[in-house]
Amino acid sequence: MTAPNSAQRRACWSARDDLWKCLDENQDSAAQCEKLRKDFEANCPAQWVKYFVKRRDFLKYKEKIQSEGYEPPDQSSKL
């Protein structure tokens, strides 16, 4: 696999940004953003898609922890 050129990278990042915006506006409803997801997967290398999906999940988790705080699990529930 060759590395994407500048135009291909810009197309990938633009498709990613459009998908993330749609997901944010639709409370992560994948059904409403299906066309954008297909565009994202078509414009980005598979490894990039995998990375960006994990990255978004991490950023959402981080945002939740920062806004709601972290509560450790109850220690008495150990087996």
Jmol script that loads the backbone (N, CA, C; Angstrom):
load data "model"
ATOM      1  N   MET A   1       0.852  -1.183   0.000  1.00  0.00           N
ATOM      2  CA  MET A   1       0.000   0.000   0.000  1.00  0.00           C
ATOM      3  C   MET A   1       0.896   1.244   0.000  1.00  0.00           C
ATOM      4  N   THR A   2       0.603   2.154  -0.889  1.00  0.00           N
ATOM      5  CA  THR A   2       1.351   3.407  -0.913  1.00  0.00           C
ATOM      6  C   THR A   2       0.647   4.433  -0.038  1.00  0.00           C
ATOM      7  N   ALA A   3       1.414   5.351   0.444  1.00  0.00           N
ATOM      8  CA  ALA A   3       0.856   6.405   1.300  1.00  0.00           C
ATOM      9  C   ALA A   3      -0.022   7.332   0.462  1.00  0.00           C
ATOM     10  N   PRO A   4      -1.129   7.791   1.008  1.00  0.00           N
ATOM     11  CA  PRO A   4      -1.994   8.723   0.285  1.00  0.00           C
ATOM     12  C   PRO A   4      -1.265  10.037   0.004  1.00  0.00           C
ATOM     13  N   ASN A   5      -1.553  10.602  -1.161  1.00  0.00           N
ATOM     14  CA  ASN A   5      -0.955  11.904  -1.480  1.00  0.00           C
ATOM     15  C   ASN A   5      -1.738  13.007  -0.768  1.00  0.00           C
ATOM     16  N   SER A   6      -1.313  14.218  -0.942  1.00  0.00           N
ATOM     17  CA  SER A   6      -1.902  15.355  -0.238  1.00  0.00           C
ATOM     18  C   SER A   6      -3.402  15.492  -0.510  1.00  0.00           C
ATOM     19  N   ALA A   7      -3.810  15.368  -1.754  1.00  0.00           N
ATOM     20  CA  ALA A   7      -5.234  15.504  -2.101  1.00  0.00           C
ATOM     21  C   ALA A   7      -6.050  14.366  -1.486  1.00  0.00           C
ATOM     22  N   GLN A   8      -5.498  13.158  -1.479  1.00  0.00           N
ATOM     23  CA  GLN A   8      -6.208  12.022  -0.891  1.00  0.00           C
ATOM     24  C   GLN A   8      -6.335  12.174   0.625  1.00  0.00           C
ATOM     25  N   ARG A   9      -5.302  12.688   1.261  1.00  0.00           N
ATOM     26  CA  ARG A   9      -5.376  12.921   2.708  1.00  0.00           C
ATOM     27  C   ARG A   9      -6.443  13.959   3.023  1.00  0.00           C
ATOM     28  N   ARG A  10      -6.460  15.048   2.266  1.00  0.00           N
ATOM     29  CA  ARG A  10      -7.470  16.093   2.494  1.00  0.00           C
ATOM     30  C   ARG A  10      -8.884  15.533   2.305  1.00  0.00           C
ATOM     31  N   ALA A  11      -9.067  14.694   1.279  1.00  0.00           N
ATOM     32  CA  ALA A  11     -10.384  14.088   1.033  1.00  0.00           C
ATOM     33  C   ALA A  11     -10.782  13.184   2.200  1.00  0.00           C
ATOM     34  N   CYS A  12      -9.820  12.432   2.708  1.00  0.00           N
ATOM     35  CA  CYS A  12     -10.089  11.548   3.848  1.00  0.00           C
ATOM     36  C   CYS A  12     -10.476  12.360   5.079  1.00  0.00           C
ATOM     37  N   TRP A  13      -9.679  13.360   5.396  1.00  0.00           N
ATOM     38  CA  TRP A  13      -9.957  14.159   6.590  1.00  0.00           C
ATOM     39  C   TRP A  13     -11.288  14.896   6.470  1.00  0.00           C
ATOM     40  N   SER A  14     -11.608  15.360   5.287  1.00  0.00           N
ATOM     41  CA  SER A  14     -12.877  16.044   5.076  1.00  0.00           C
ATOM     42  C   SER A  14     -14.049  15.079   5.274  1.00  0.00           C
ATOM     43  N   ALA A  15     -13.916  13.864   4.729  1.00  0.00           N
ATOM     44  CA  ALA A  15     -14.967  12.849   4.902  1.00  0.00           C
ATOM     45  C   ALA A  15     -15.119  12.485   6.377  1.00  0.00           C
ATOM     46  N   ARG A  16     -13.999  12.363   7.079  1.00  0.00           N
ATOM     47  CA  ARG A  16     -14.033  12.069   8.520  1.00  0.00           C
ATOM     48  C   ARG A  16     -14.740  13.182   9.278  1.00  0.00           C
ATOM     49  N   ASP A  17     -14.375  14.424   8.990  1.00  0.00           N
ATOM     50  CA  ASP A  17     -14.978  15.560   9.686  1.00  0.00           C
ATOM     51  C   ASP A  17     -16.470  15.652   9.422  1.00  0.00           C
ATOM     52  N   ASP A  18     -16.887  15.393   8.177  1.00  0.00           N
ATOM     53  CA  ASP A  18     -18.310  15.415   7.842  1.00  0.00           C
ATOM     54  C   ASP A  18     -19.071  14.335   8.600  1.00  0.00           C
ATOM     55  N   LEU A  19     -18.482  13.145   8.670  1.00  0.00           N
ATOM     56  CA  LEU A  19     -19.131  12.047   9.404  1.00  0.00           C
ATOM     57  C   LEU A  19     -19.231  12.390  10.889  1.00  0.00           C
ATOM     58  N   TRP A  20     -18.134  12.850  11.490  1.00  0.00           N
ATOM     59  CA  TRP A  20     -18.163  13.177  12.911  1.00  0.00           C
ATOM     60  C   TRP A  20     -19.182  14.266  13.204  1.00  0.00           C
ATOM     61  N   LYS A  21     -19.287  15.258  12.333  1.00  0.00           N
ATOM     62  CA  LYS A  21     -20.264  16.332  12.525  1.00  0.00           C
ATOM     63  C   LYS A  21     -21.680  15.768  12.483  1.00  0.00           C
ATOM     64  N   CYS A  22     -21.941  14.896  11.511  1.00  0.00           N
ATOM     65  CA  CYS A  22     -23.260  14.277  11.410  1.00  0.00           C
ATOM     66  C   CYS A  22     -23.576  13.460  12.659  1.00  0.00           C
ATOM     67  N   LEU A  23     -22.624  12.668  13.113  1.00  0.00           N
ATOM     68  CA  LEU A  23     -22.843  11.859  14.311  1.00  0.00           C
ATOM     69  C   LEU A  23     -23.094  12.736  15.536  1.00  0.00           C
ATOM     70  N   ASP A  24     -22.356  13.828  15.663  1.00  0.00           N
ATOM     71  CA  ASP A  24     -22.557  14.742  16.787  1.00  0.00           C
ATOM     72  C   ASP A  24     -23.944  15.381  16.743  1.00  0.00           C
ATOM     73  N   GLU A  25     -24.367  15.773  15.552  1.00  0.00           N
ATOM     74  CA  GLU A  25     -25.669  16.438  15.402  1.00  0.00           C
ATOM     75  C   GLU A  25     -26.832  15.475  15.571  1.00  0.00           C
ATOM     76  N   ASN A  26     -26.608  14.176  15.372  1.00  0.00           N
ATOM     77  CA  ASN A  26     -27.676  13.182  15.439  1.00  0.00           C
ATOM     78  C   ASN A  26     -27.503  12.207  16.598  1.00  0.00           C
ATOM     79  N   GLN A  27     -26.850  12.635  17.654  1.00  0.00           N
ATOM     80  CA  GLN A  27     -26.643  11.831  18.857  1.00  0.00           C
ATOM     81  C   GLN A  27     -26.109  10.436  18.511  1.00  0.00           C
ATOM     82  N   ASP A  28     -25.091  10.402  17.648  1.00  0.00           N
ATOM     83  CA  ASP A  28     -24.407   9.166  17.253  1.00  0.00           C
ATOM     84  C   ASP A  28     -25.319   8.159  16.556  1.00  0.00           C
ATOM     85  N   SER A  29     -26.360   8.629  15.898  1.00  0.00           N
ATOM     86  CA  SER A  29     -27.246   7.756  15.142  1.00  0.00           C
ATOM     87  C   SER A  29     -26.580   7.376  13.821  1.00  0.00           C
ATOM     88  N   ALA A  30     -26.076   6.153  13.764  1.00  0.00           N
ATOM     89  CA  ALA A  30     -25.359   5.685  12.574  1.00  0.00           C
ATOM     90  C   ALA A  30     -26.274   5.608  11.358  1.00  0.00           C
ATOM     91  N   ALA A  31     -27.549   5.315  11.571  1.00  0.00           N
ATOM     92  CA  ALA A  31     -28.478   5.169  10.454  1.00  0.00           C
ATOM     93  C   ALA A  31     -28.617   6.475   9.669  1.00  0.00           C
ATOM     94  N   GLN A  32     -28.627   7.594  10.359  1.00  0.00           N
ATOM     95  CA  GLN A  32     -28.810   8.879   9.691  1.00  0.00           C
ATOM     96  C   GLN A  32     -27.547   9.349   8.995  1.00  0.00           C
ATOM     97  N   CYS A  33     -26.424   8.736   9.293  1.00  0.00           N
ATOM     98  CA  CYS A  33     -25.143   9.158   8.720  1.00  0.00           C
ATOM     99  C   CYS A  33     -24.521   8.077   7.842  1.00  0.00           C
ATOM    100  N   GLU A  34     -25.324   7.135   7.390  1.00  0.00           N
ATOM    101  CA  GLU A  34     -24.804   5.984   6.644  1.00  0.00           C
ATOM    102  C   GLU A  34     -24.076   6.394   5.366  1.00  0.00           C
ATOM    103  N   LYS A  35     -24.631   7.345   4.621  1.00  0.00           N
ATOM    104  CA  LYS A  35     -23.979   7.780   3.378  1.00  0.00           C
ATOM    105  C   LYS A  35     -22.609   8.395   3.675  1.00  0.00           C
ATOM    106  N   LEU A  36     -22.540   9.204   4.721  1.00  0.00           N
ATOM    107  CA  LEU A  36     -21.267   9.816   5.087  1.00  0.00           C
ATOM    108  C   LEU A  36     -20.259   8.774   5.564  1.00  0.00           C
ATOM    109  N   ARG A  37     -20.736   7.731   6.234  1.00  0.00           N
ATOM    110  CA  ARG A  37     -19.838   6.660   6.670  1.00  0.00           C
ATOM    111  C   ARG A  37     -19.258   5.937   5.455  1.00  0.00           C
ATOM    112  N   LYS A  38     -20.096   5.676   4.460  1.00  0.00           N
ATOM    113  CA  LYS A  38     -19.613   5.021   3.245  1.00  0.00           C
ATOM    114  C   LYS A  38     -18.586   5.899   2.530  1.00  0.00           C
ATOM    115  N   ASP A  39     -18.843   7.199   2.473  1.00  0.00           N
ATOM    116  CA  ASP A  39     -17.881   8.125   1.861  1.00  0.00           C
ATOM    117  C   ASP A  39     -16.562   8.113   2.630  1.00  0.00           C
ATOM    118  N   PHE A  40     -16.660   8.120   3.947  1.00  0.00           N
ATOM    119  CA  PHE A  40     -15.480   8.086   4.811  1.00  0.00           C
ATOM    120  C   PHE A  40     -14.666   6.821   4.542  1.00  0.00           C
ATOM    121  N   GLU A  41     -15.329   5.676   4.512  1.00  0.00           N
ATOM    122  CA  GLU A  41     -14.632   4.410   4.282  1.00  0.00           C
ATOM    123  C   GLU A  41     -14.066   4.321   2.872  1.00  0.00           C
ATOM    124  N   ALA A  42     -14.719   4.964   1.906  1.00  0.00           N
ATOM    125  CA  ALA A  42     -14.235   4.944   0.520  1.00  0.00           C
ATOM    126  C   ALA A  42     -13.044   5.871   0.318  1.00  0.00           C
ATOM    127  N   ASN A  43     -12.984   6.960   1.088  1.00  0.00           N
ATOM    128  CA  ASN A  43     -11.935   7.967   0.906  1.00  0.00           C
ATOM    129  C   ASN A  43     -10.706   7.764   1.781  1.00  0.00           C
ATOM    130  N   CYS A  44     -10.775   6.858   2.741  1.00  0.00           N
ATOM    131  CA  CYS A  44      -9.665   6.666   3.666  1.00  0.00           C
ATOM    132  C   CYS A  44      -9.146   5.231   3.615  1.00  0.00           C
ATOM    133  N   PRO A  45      -7.845   5.064   3.790  1.00  0.00           N
ATOM    134  CA  PRO A  45      -7.297   3.708   3.906  1.00  0.00           C
ATOM    135  C   PRO A  45      -7.916   2.999   5.111  1.00  0.00           C
ATOM    136  N   ALA A  46      -8.050   1.686   5.016  1.00  0.00           N
ATOM    137  CA  ALA A  46      -8.714   0.906   6.071  1.00  0.00           C
ATOM    138  C   ALA A  46      -8.065   1.121   7.441  1.00  0.00           C
ATOM    139  N   GLN A  47      -6.731   1.192   7.491  1.00  0.00           N
ATOM    140  CA  GLN A  47      -6.045   1.420   8.771  1.00  0.00           C
ATOM    141  C   GLN A  47      -6.405   2.775   9.356  1.00  0.00           C
ATOM    142  N   TRP A  48      -6.576   3.773   8.498  1.00  0.00           N
ATOM    143  CA  TRP A  48      -6.956   5.100   8.971  1.00  0.00           C
ATOM    144  C   TRP A  48      -8.371   5.079   9.517  1.00  0.00           C
ATOM    145  N   VAL A  49      -9.268   4.372   8.837  1.00  0.00           N
ATOM    146  CA  VAL A  49     -10.655   4.275   9.303  1.00  0.00           C
ATOM    147  C   VAL A  49     -10.668   3.666  10.697  1.00  0.00           C
ATOM    148  N   LYS A  50      -9.938   2.575  10.864  1.00  0.00           N
ATOM    149  CA  LYS A  50      -9.869   1.906  12.164  1.00  0.00           C
ATOM    150  C   LYS A  50      -9.333   2.864  13.230  1.00  0.00           C
ATOM    151  N   TYR A  51      -8.262   3.577  12.901  1.00  0.00           N
ATOM    152  CA  TYR A  51      -7.669   4.527  13.847  1.00  0.00           C
ATOM    153  C   TYR A  51      -8.648   5.645  14.203  1.00  0.00           C
ATOM    154  N   PHE A  52      -9.278   6.236  13.194  1.00  0.00           N
ATOM    155  CA  PHE A  52     -10.180   7.358  13.445  1.00  0.00           C
ATOM    156  C   PHE A  52     -11.404   6.931  14.267  1.00  0.00           C
ATOM    157  N   VAL A  53     -11.915   5.723  14.039  1.00  0.00           N
ATOM    158  CA  VAL A  53     -13.053   5.232  14.817  1.00  0.00           C
ATOM    159  C   VAL A  53     -12.645   5.078  16.286  1.00  0.00           C
ATOM    160  N   LYS A  54     -11.468   4.479  16.519  1.00  0.00           N
ATOM    161  CA  LYS A  54     -10.983   4.345  17.899  1.00  0.00           C
ATOM    162  C   LYS A  54     -10.732   5.709  18.526  1.00  0.00           C
ATOM    163  N   ARG A  55     -10.180   6.615  17.737  1.00  0.00           N
ATOM    164  CA  ARG A  55      -9.884   7.966  18.227  1.00  0.00           C
ATOM    165  C   ARG A  55     -11.162   8.686  18.665  1.00  0.00           C
ATOM    166  N   ARG A  56     -12.210   8.576  17.859  1.00  0.00           N
ATOM    167  CA  ARG A  56     -13.475   9.232  18.207  1.00  0.00           C
ATOM    168  C   ARG A  56     -14.058   8.624  19.482  1.00  0.00           C
ATOM    169  N   ASP A  57     -14.017   7.292  19.583  1.00  0.00           N
ATOM    170  CA  ASP A  57     -14.515   6.636  20.792  1.00  0.00           C
ATOM    171  C   ASP A  57     -13.754   7.129  22.025  1.00  0.00           C
ATOM    172  N   PHE A  58     -12.431   7.221  21.901  1.00  0.00           N
ATOM    173  CA  PHE A  58     -11.620   7.700  23.026  1.00  0.00           C
ATOM    174  C   PHE A  58     -11.975   9.143  23.379  1.00  0.00           C
ATOM    175  N   LEU A  59     -12.110  10.000  22.377  1.00  0.00           N
ATOM    176  CA  LEU A  59     -12.425  11.403  22.654  1.00  0.00           C
ATOM    177  C   LEU A  59     -13.790  11.550  23.301  1.00  0.00           C
ATOM    178  N   LYS A  60     -14.757  10.745  22.881  1.00  0.00           N
ATOM    179  CA  LYS A  60     -16.086  10.787  23.499  1.00  0.00           C
ATOM    180  C   LYS A  60     -16.007  10.321  24.960  1.00  0.00           C
ATOM    181  N   TYR A  61     -15.236   9.251  25.196  1.00  0.00           N
ATOM    182  CA  TYR A  61     -15.058   8.746  26.551  1.00  0.00           C
ATOM    183  C   TYR A  61     -14.377   9.793  27.429  1.00  0.00           C
ATOM    184  N   LYS A  62     -13.329  10.403  26.901  1.00  0.00           N
ATOM    185  CA  LYS A  62     -12.594  11.432  27.646  1.00  0.00           C
ATOM    186  C   LYS A  62     -13.514  12.605  27.989  1.00  0.00           C
ATOM    187  N   GLU A  63     -14.329  13.019  27.037  1.00  0.00           N
ATOM    188  CA  GLU A  63     -15.271  14.120  27.260  1.00  0.00           C
ATOM    189  C   GLU A  63     -16.267  13.757  28.364  1.00  0.00           C
ATOM    190  N   LYS A  64     -16.740  12.517  28.346  1.00  0.00           N
ATOM    191  CA  LYS A  64     -17.695  12.065  29.367  1.00  0.00           C
ATOM    192  C   LYS A  64     -17.045  12.071  30.750  1.00  0.00           C
ATOM    193  N   ILE A  65     -15.827  11.552  30.839  1.00  0.00           N
ATOM    194  CA  ILE A  65     -15.123  11.516  32.123  1.00  0.00           C
ATOM    195  C   ILE A  65     -14.877  12.927  32.648  1.00  0.00           C
ATOM    196  N   GLN A  66     -14.506  13.845  31.760  1.00  0.00           N
ATOM    197  CA  GLN A  66     -14.237  15.217  32.181  1.00  0.00           C
ATOM    198  C   GLN A  66     -15.506  15.929  32.633  1.00  0.00           C
ATOM    199  N   SER A  67     -16.634  15.632  32.012  1.00  0.00           N
ATOM    200  CA  SER A  67     -17.858  16.331  32.381  1.00  0.00           C
ATOM    201  C   SER A  67     -18.575  15.674  33.561  1.00  0.00           C
ATOM    202  N   GLU A  68     -18.524  14.343  33.629  1.00  0.00           N
ATOM    203  CA  GLU A  68     -19.262  13.640  34.676  1.00  0.00           C
ATOM    204  C   GLU A  68     -18.377  13.152  35.814  1.00  0.00           C
ATOM    205  N   GLY A  69     -17.077  13.130  35.581  1.00  0.00           N
ATOM    206  CA  GLY A  69     -16.163  12.627  36.594  1.00  0.00           C
ATOM    207  C   GLY A  69     -16.042  11.117  36.530  1.00  0.00           C
ATOM    208  N   TYR A  70     -15.039  10.610  37.205  1.00  0.00           N
ATOM    209  CA  TYR A  70     -14.791   9.175  37.225  1.00  0.00           C
ATOM    210  C   TYR A  70     -15.242   8.610  38.553  1.00  0.00           C
ATOM    211  N   GLU A  71     -15.986   7.543  38.494  1.00  0.00           N
ATOM    212  CA  GLU A  71     -16.405   6.861  39.711  1.00  0.00           C
ATOM    213  C   GLU A  71     -15.883   5.435  39.644  1.00  0.00           C
ATOM    214  N   PRO A  72     -14.938   5.092  40.517  1.00  0.00           N
ATOM    215  CA  PRO A  72     -14.394   3.722  40.467  1.00  0.00           C
ATOM    216  C   PRO A  72     -15.474   2.689  40.802  1.00  0.00           C
ATOM    217  N   PRO A  73     -15.307   1.497  40.281  1.00  0.00           N
ATOM    218  CA  PRO A  73     -16.295   0.439  40.586  1.00  0.00           C
ATOM    219  C   PRO A  73     -16.251   0.093  42.074  1.00  0.00           C
ATOM    220  N   ASP A  74     -17.357  -0.400  42.558  1.00  0.00           N
ATOM    221  CA  ASP A  74     -17.472  -0.797  43.964  1.00  0.00           C
ATOM    222  C   ASP A  74     -16.530  -1.976  44.230  1.00  0.00           C
ATOM    223  N   GLN A  75     -15.631  -1.824  45.183  1.00  0.00           N
ATOM    224  CA  GLN A  75     -14.632  -2.851  45.497  1.00  0.00           C
ATOM    225  C   GLN A  75     -15.240  -4.076  46.167  1.00  0.00           C
ATOM    226  N   SER A  76     -16.413  -3.950  46.776  1.00  0.00           N
ATOM    227  CA  SER A  76     -17.013  -5.078  47.471  1.00  0.00           C
ATOM    228  C   SER A  76     -17.618  -6.092  46.510  1.00  0.00           C
ATOM    229  N   SER A  77     -17.701  -5.778  45.219  1.00  0.00           N
ATOM    230  CA  SER A  77     -18.306  -6.694  44.266  1.00  0.00           C
ATOM    231  C   SER A  77     -17.314  -7.689  43.676  1.00  0.00           C
ATOM    232  N   LYS A  78     -16.071  -7.694  44.192  1.00  0.00           N
ATOM    233  CA  LYS A  78     -15.086  -8.665  43.716  1.00  0.00           C
ATOM    234  C   LYS A  78     -15.480 -10.074  44.141  1.00  0.00           C
ATOM    235  N   LEU A  79     -15.123 -11.022  43.311  1.00  0.00           N
ATOM    236  CA  LEU A  79     -15.439 -12.420  43.636  1.00  0.00           C
ATOM    237  C   LEU A  79     -14.442 -13.000  44.592  1.00  0.00           C
TER     238      LEU A  79
END
end "model"
wireframe off; spacefill off
backbone 0.3
color backbone group
